[in-house]
Amino acid sequence: MAQLQSLDPQTPMLTQFEQETGPIVLANTFFVPKERTEAFLSLFQRQAEFMKAQPGFVSLQMHKGTAGSRLLMNVAVWESTQALAGALSSTEFQRIAAEAPDDIVSYPHVFEQVDL
């Protein structure tokens, strides 16, 4: 299973789910060894298909770092933290996520829009 790391050590992922808010954006940056990129994207496609069918899902995009970067970033919009938490905790999602190799590192974080 991929290693989960926090972008902000003061607010780990579980703490972020305690605040009931929405809509939210999940930005998840992945460090993926170059030789695993294709396999990871294939696995992520399966995760994305599952997530798209979940209540509260709005949209999803995957982005790839430039200039040979080994980073990929998923940006997903959800109606609420509760909807995202429910999808992530489902048995089916956990089964698919467990297939990710241990040398992939995931940095997920939940964001709210700021009106400027």
C-alpha positions as CSV (number, residue, x, y, z in Angstrom):
1,M,0.0,0.0,0.0
2,A,1.2,3.5,-0.7
3,Q,2.7,5.5,2.1
4,L,0.5,8.4,3.4
5,Q,2.3,11.6,4.4
6,S,0.8,14.9,5.6
7,L,1.6,18.1,3.8
8,D,0.7,19.9,7.0
9,P,1.8,17.9,10.1
10,Q,-0.6,20.1,12.3
11,T,-3.6,18.8,10.4
12,P,-3.4,15.1,9.4
13,M,-6.0,13.7,7.1
14,L,-8.2,12.3,9.8
15,T,-8.3,15.7,11.5
16,Q,-9.4,17.3,8.3
17,F,-12.5,15.0,8.2
18,E,-13.6,16.2,11.6
19,Q,-14.6,19.5,10.1
20,E,-17.9,19.1,8.3
21,T,-17.7,21.4,5.4
22,G,-18.2,21.6,1.7
23,P,-17.8,21.8,-1.2
24,I,-14.2,20.7,-0.8
25,V,-11.2,20.0,-3.0
26,L,-8.9,17.0,-2.3
27,A,-5.5,17.7,-3.7
28,N,-3.4,14.5,-3.6
29,T,0.2,14.7,-4.8
30,F,1.9,11.3,-5.4
31,F,5.6,10.6,-5.7
32,V,5.8,7.7,-8.2
33,P,9.0,6.0,-9.2
34,K,9.4,6.5,-13.0
35,E,9.2,2.8,-13.8
36,R,5.9,2.5,-12.0
37,T,4.1,5.5,-13.6
38,E,2.0,3.5,-16.2
39,A,1.0,0.8,-13.6
40,F,0.1,3.5,-11.1
41,L,-2.1,5.4,-13.6
42,S,-3.8,2.2,-14.5
43,L,-4.6,1.5,-10.8
44,F,-5.6,5.1,-10.3
45,Q,-8.1,4.8,-13.2
46,R,-9.8,2.0,-11.3
47,Q,-9.9,4.1,-8.2
48,A,-11.3,7.0,-10.2
49,E,-14.1,4.9,-11.7
50,F,-15.1,3.8,-8.2
51,M,-15.0,7.3,-6.8
52,K,-17.1,8.8,-9.7
53,A,-20.0,6.5,-8.7
54,Q,-20.0,7.6,-5.1
55,P,-22.5,10.0,-3.5
56,G,-21.1,13.5,-3.3
57,F,-18.5,13.2,-6.0
58,V,-18.3,16.2,-8.3
59,S,-15.2,16.0,-10.5
60,L,-11.7,14.7,-10.8
61,Q,-8.5,15.6,-12.8
62,M,-5.0,14.0,-12.8
63,H,-2.0,16.1,-13.5
64,K,1.6,15.1,-14.3
65,G,4.7,17.1,-13.3
66,T,6.7,18.5,-16.1
67,A,10.4,18.2,-17.0
68,G,10.7,14.6,-16.0
69,S,9.2,15.0,-12.6
70,R,8.1,11.9,-10.8
71,L,5.1,13.7,-9.3
72,L,1.4,13.2,-10.2
73,M,-1.4,15.2,-8.6
74,N,-5.1,14.4,-8.4
75,V,-7.5,17.2,-7.9
76,A,-11.0,16.1,-6.9
77,V,-14.0,18.1,-6.0
78,W,-16.5,16.7,-3.5
79,E,-19.8,18.1,-2.1
80,S,-18.5,17.6,1.5
81,T,-15.9,16.2,3.8
82,Q,-18.4,13.6,4.9
83,A,-18.9,12.3,1.3
84,L,-15.2,12.0,0.7
85,A,-14.6,10.3,4.0
86,G,-17.4,7.8,3.2
87,A,-15.9,7.0,-0.2
88,L,-12.4,6.6,1.2
89,S,-13.4,4.4,4.0
90,S,-15.4,2.0,1.9
91,T,-14.3,-1.6,1.7
92,E,-14.0,-1.5,-2.1
93,F,-11.9,1.6,-2.2
94,Q,-9.6,0.2,0.5
95,R,-9.2,-3.0,-1.5
96,I,-8.1,-1.1,-4.6
97,A,-5.9,1.3,-2.7
98,A,-4.1,-1.6,-1.0
99,E,-2.7,-2.7,-4.5
100,A,-0.5,0.4,-4.7
101,P,3.2,-0.5,-4.1
102,D,4.9,0.6,-0.9
103,D,7.4,2.9,-2.8
104,I,4.6,5.3,-3.8
105,V,4.1,8.2,-1.4
106,S,0.8,10.1,-1.2
107,Y,0.4,13.6,0.2
108,P,-3.4,14.2,0.4
109,H,-4.9,17.4,1.8
110,V,-8.4,18.8,1.8
111,F,-9.0,22.5,0.8
112,E,-11.9,24.9,0.8
113,Q,-12.3,27.6,-1.8
114,V,-11.3,31.2,-0.8
115,D,-13.3,33.9,-2.3
116,L,-11.1,36.9,-3.4
